[in-house]
Amino acid sequence: MLELPTEVAYLDNAASTPLCPEAAEAMVPMQRQIYANPTGAHRMARDTRRRIDDARDVMAEALGCEPDEVVFTAGGTESDNLAILGHHSHLAGSFPLAASFSQAGSFSQASSQPVGIVCSAIEHPAVLEPVQRLGGQVVGVTAEGVVDMDHLAEIMEAAESQADGQATGHVDEHAGRHAGDSAAANSLGSAGIGLVSVMLANNETGMVQPVAQVAEVVRRANPQAVLHSDAVQALPWLDVATLAADMDLVSVSAHKFGGPKGVGALVVRKDVGVAPLLLGGGQERGLRSGTHNVAGIVGMAAAAEMVLKTRVQQVLRVGRLRDKLVDGLIATVPGTVETAKRAGKVAGSAHLCFEGVESEALLFLLEDAGVYASAASSCSSGAQDPSHVLAAMGYSRELAGGSLRLSLGYETTEADIDTALAAIPVAVAQLREYSDA
Amino acid sequence: MRVLVAMSGGVDSSVAAGLLVAEGHDVVGVTLKLWGGESDTGCCSVSDTQDARRVADLLGVQHHVFNFGDAFSEQVIGPYIDGHAAGLTPNPCVACNHHIKFDKLMIRAAALGFDAVATGHHVRLAAVDGSYRVRRGVDMAKDQSYVLYMLNQGQLARLLFPIGHLTKAEVRQHAQALGLRNAAKPDSQDVCFIANRQGGRKGFLTRHLGESPGVVVDADGTVLSRVASVQAVTIGQRRGLNLGGSAEPRYVTDIDLANSKVTVGCKEDLYTQTQPVEHIVWADMAVAGPVEVQVSAHGIPTVATVDTAHSTLCWQEPQRRVAPGQAVAFYQGDLVVGGAVASGAVDASLKG
């Protein structure tokens, strides 16, 4: 068997975090003692269901919604897909899978007039892919990696004026926002932008997005528009309940904040229509059929509880460690560019570009030195793909090719930072020696 | 030694890694992601990467994936398309070896502190008077020395070819003995970035260059037939010219891209005493006397002298013309001593 180095500085918490002890402990009884199917009719089933309802209460508190607005899913990707594809097909009046994926991989749209969808250029592929397959538009970002509000306003206004020109009849004021109101939804075909998705914090740069302002701009143009925010990277660092209060749909994933992998949640506010992606037993208000991942849900709630209790202190502690790390690297490694202003980032995020260095080679040397980090996103083969986020921010392919994401977590220690501060300057210098040759 | 093994996911490079581990080297495996698009030969598909990863797991070595996609598009696919647009028949595997596997990868390996790079090519490494040579692999049917003619002393000094002394059957036996899951995996055959499902080479070129319809004429200029794409035609080609049945096979003897004209003639019209070449390289010192020249992956070597001053091969006996853009490799016995790329124009001073 392969062995891990004994001393490892794990600085890849934006990719995944260790399971927190609270979650690990909470999950144990759900495997061997309270294992019944929560839809069952007996006492153990009711006990299981109570654990899920307790978890739902905790998640509602963390996310700033009513308990029955929490839909448990299998993770961030499913939450994002359910939000985008589910709301779109609700508006279009079709089951998502009725619009089948064609051989070429593009979404062949059943309805003749697609509902306008917009997302930012720096969304996670779990949002970007569905939006693009539905023919949606992409809003650019500033050089600082923040959604370009002028561009957003432009897109909204252009869509609205086009819709006004096409409108043939009266459109119900609440059309499209009410679940099950598909007749009205169908008439919404030409009513401009129906869904806007902007993440709360970016997974590469850590930049926090002004979603409240986004909501304002969007609703000024179309009061009926539904807003989605991918808050997957935000929960450990930001008060999602407050910041995403204006959002109709909010995605989170447990393993980004100390919970287990394979479980997440989507907030679906009561007046927002979403069609399910999975049909079956009708769990989760019919929005997510399939037996609950009970241990996962319980673990996620335990982690969320831990986050709510410790977040304020952790943001201060980890933020200080992050500043020490970034300041130290800028001071010791010439040609270091910090992408975007630190003040705009979540506390755990350090994102840098090193001139004249290829991230892949840097990550290789850092791994040898016991520092685990990442560059942009990894493709399914494990190769490092060029960052679409840095491209959207206007970075050259060369400089973006030398990016390094060091993401800290609740368990990151001062020693981890010292290890990274010792290893990174040496690795960068070694690689530059060869790139100059 | 600390060795970086290029692992494609195929049986050859897997066994190469296994043999190095058995010899006690400090081995790390790497799979190159070269091509993001669709392909059915799949030299860099996700499933091949997965095969390489699982073999590395079994051997107990670390495995990485390097994304050389940008360099591959720029230095292999781009020139392949541009070459065809200019009427050449480039060899993309030679370009990949030249620019990617034995340049970019070797530079990265050195930067990462490796002493050597190993591949699963069917060739051996030989030392001649303190100088390195690529030597043909033991299995002549699998010998890959032709596509490695460009390796220089600096590169050869840091290269290992662990399976060159084995036949393919022996490689598969080793794979089985090691318990490798890909022991029976079929060999990759075609150009990795061209999918047979999508019309093969012709379909690929048509998608990138568009159709370039033209006429097929004989030596007198009589129009015999039409072809859909002149750019996909190669010197020496005899099939796919829509000539119908004919008693005597006819071969492409000239391609005039500017006038969309393909000239065909009999076999004899293809033959020439001299072959213009460019980009001549030598493994070490230039060879003044006769060498054996191989003009395709498994062609029969024929004797010629290399006139470096005039960039020309002078055949001992007339030979079929080589399609411009094709690689030619120079041998002495089973040792590679150099190579070049066939070009179109014959040096005027040698015409006669």
Interface residues (C-beta under 8 A of the other chain):
Chain A: M1 L2 E358 E360 A361 F364 L365 C379 S380 S381 G382 A383 Q384 D385 P386 R397 Q430 L431 E433 Y434 S435 A437
Chain B: T31 K33 C44 S45 V46 T49 Q50 R53 D57 G60 Q62 H64 V65 F66 N67 G69 D70 I107 R108 A110 A111 L112 G113
